[in-house]
Amino acid sequence: MADEDDNGFGEWGGYFEAKKSKLEEQFAAASDPFRKSNLFQGISIFVNGLTNPSANELKQIMMVHGGIYHHYERPHTKFIIASNLPDVKVRNMNTSKIISAQYIVDCLENKRVLDYKPYLLYTNQKTTQPRLHFGKGKNTSRTNESMAVPKSETAAEPPLVEPVEADLSNILNNLQQVVATSPKNETAAKAAVEVSVISNNSARTAVDPAFLSEFYKNSRLHHIATLGAGFKQYVCELRQANGGKPFPKRDELRSVLSCDQVMNMSAASVLYIMHIDMDCFFVSVGLRSHPEWRGLPIAVTHSKGGNAATDVPVHPQADRQAELKLFAERFEHQLHDNIRADKVRSGFDKKMSLSEIASCSYEARAKGIRNGMFVGQALKLCPELKTIPYDFEGYKEVAFALYDTVAQYTLNIEAVSCDEMFVDLTDLVEDLQVDVMSFVAHLREEVRNKTGCPCSAGVGTNKLLARMATKRAKPDGQYLLGPGTDVLGYMAPTALETLPGVGSSLRHKLEQAGLRNCADVQRTSLQTLESVVGKKLALTLYENCRGIDTRPLVYEQKRKTVSAEVNYGIRFTNNSECETFLRQLSAEVTTRLTDIKRKAKSIGLKVMVRAAEAPIEASKFMGHGVCDTINKSFILAHATDDVNVITSHVLRLMKESGLPPHELRGIGIHLSKLSEATEVKKDNVLLQMFEKMSEKRKGEPTVEVHEEPEPTVFKEKENDLEFKKPQDLPSVWDTVGWKNSANKSLDKSPVNVSDRLGNTTIDMEVFAQLPEYIRREVLENMDEHLIARSSGHSDRTRKNPIGGRRSSMPCPPSSLPRMENNCSTFPVPKDADGPLELLRAVKPTTAALMLNGLQNHLLGSNYKSMLADWVSNEQYPNPTDILMINSKLSELAQSKQMGRIYDIMKHLCRLIKKKRDNVCEWHMAYKVIEESVQHQLMAIESYMLKLPDTISCVICHKM
């Protein structure tokens, strides 16, 4: 039994597999003495049935010219040679590699590997794309039956081949090929195009039920984004599965290192960051199936190229010239993107194809072709340009091979995309004591052997220098920016737009300041740079232009957003079609969310609407054309992955937009604020925290926060509510920095704010974060309040302050007379200058200031009625009421209740919008509150809240 297990025959099919392997080994050994060339290197064939040349002759050809002959079909067999096959075999086999024997003969005659597609014995014609039959010309179409390729045609140029699969964006291009190849039938073909556009429109738009799956199947951007996010997750999984295990490949590499590749220990302490990037990734993968085109200008695109790309039918309702002007104007004046503006001006000419080039070879770049260029424009620059289709499965295969190869040596990997990554080589170099560039060369060679695709690598002491070194290394090379390199001199000629984070708008702003490259920034002081782009960005640019980059590598990256967007084929005629598609898109984005086991709390809807001045139809077939983009979002109370919840909110957001369905050109759903799907809801944690804090506060009033708070009356003494002056507040008040407005010309020293507010109940931390003019207003009103108390005057004309009726105010009885004796209102003068003067005309009360230590009404469920009473009952907004709201919103921000802040601001905005009297005063009050809230959130969370509503008043804007 032991012998049986060792010989490999013990497993099912073991004997036959061993026989196949032995035959391959015998063929390889027999072919060595007779080999004359490596013409068919990497090509393996299996002959099925009678062929001409015969199977024995084909075997001898492969033996002499470096090919592989399989006696039995294997999974890795490149081609199956046949003349005819039974129908049952055709249905059950992969017909994409069954070719005629004439292919081998023609390759020998031309002394190069030809494109095999003209020699395919069968094609997988889709039922949704009927075969086009037209008159015979110089190049005849292939039928589904076997055929012999005439030598006269193959020697000069491969015959015309119909595309095996049709994609959504090239149906008109395929039909145009009929016109180009059959002049006699030109009129009939054009008529067929028009009929096809009308009759088959539903199958190519979002109305069709199968559209969404077909769209994402052919969308390069979807595949690129999915692969990029997938490999970030893949790195996380590899690191979690490794658990600190050793790397066996390091030991293998250590055993083969030569003496000159080993470095001394003193140099091993340097930080080495490698940036590795595949060269022309899409092209390199595509050339594995088209080795005969190596060295030629190649482009990867949906377009089939040729005559079909230079004379594309245009929709009757499209206007290329009008669209060109609109696009160019937006790119140039709004986005400051001259590159895209020039691209539109050059590519919208006549009937040129608007299909975009995803990737082009270096030979094509030498002709002036660039990634993102329109195919029609590229063909004008390089008529001999060859186009190849996308190979998404191939991209995935090569990308996994790249990541798996690097992961054999280290898992200190930051995934950038499917073909690009940063790797920290420091510990590897120290472990192997190897010269870093020797290891990089070994790694690049291993990647090439496994994938058949070249890659470039740059090494530096940080991420920025590593990426800059890669730019110098391309194509198919490596470069080191290590210690001792003149980094300032190297970075000086670098254009600013090549730095990370510098887009077209920022580049335009820098150019306006006379800054075009790193040398210009190196000569500029940090203070000057801050005046141009702001403090934070200025520091980043200042350091990057000097080769400084403090960003660490992020090994385990978690998804922050999940989205699904379609901007092609969106053509609705009614709301029902739009709703159906939104349900499909919601299901798609929910599936993506559940696939990564996350839940979302924020739902965003992005809608692209045809611009008012844009033509009805876009120049690009079923494209979006010139559009205005509208974004709406909603924040849920709890994160969800329920498709029904997400769908209902998406439909509501679309309904609120009020957009006509026939004007829509693009729709996207974005889910953010993600959390783990297994995360347990923490209900009432904040409530429990407040209760515990209240219990600990001895000598102070304690309040229990209920879901619907009832009016609370405190029995403690008034002194218990007074503010106790803290001992460590100088750092807070140092940030205030304003002067006493009454003595500006006499006293230049800062006002002692803590002394003036020390005997009040104002929260000084909240007070310090308010806008300056509100802080001034409070101080002035405090002075007036003290004068009013000393003179004994009172004014009872003011209506109830915020908080509802007097009886419901949660204040101690002893404080009620003081609140009522110090409230007054005055009409706002019409000639008031600016929001500060308008607010100063309104005299506040100290009642709101007494609520500092009390229960937060905005935490309760009755906050809407409280705000409604305030807005409806008050003639003018009182500054101290505004201060009280800011104080309570600050508490919500501190406890991270962003959802409640969002709801409060939304409701308050709508209440103020409905008000018809003294609207400008209320508008400015809302703006003061909004400014304070956003300032608080920026200080606490480093981001601002995206509010759904805003107030736009022409009168306020002019004041």
PyMOL commands that set and color helices and strands:
alter all, ss='L'
color gray80, all
select helices_A, chain A and resi 2-6+14-34+55-64+87-92+95-97+102-110+117-119+151-156+171-181+183-199+201-204+211-218+220-242+248-256+259-261+265-269+281-286+291-293+306-309+320-334+338-347+362-365+375-381+392-407+426-432+436-451+463-473+487-491+496-498+504-512+518-522+526-533+535-544+575-595+643-657+661-663+685-696+718-721+730-733+741-743+753-757+764-768+772-791+806-808+813-820+834-840+848-851+857-859+863-873+879-894+898-914+919-941+954-958
alter helices_A, ss='H'
color red, helices_A
select strands_A, chain A and resi 44-47+68-69+79-81+98-99+273-278+298-300+359-360+386-388+413-417+420-424+455-460+478-481+562-566+598-610+627-640+664-676
alter strands_A, ss='S'
color yellow, strands_A
deselect
rebuild
show_as cartoon
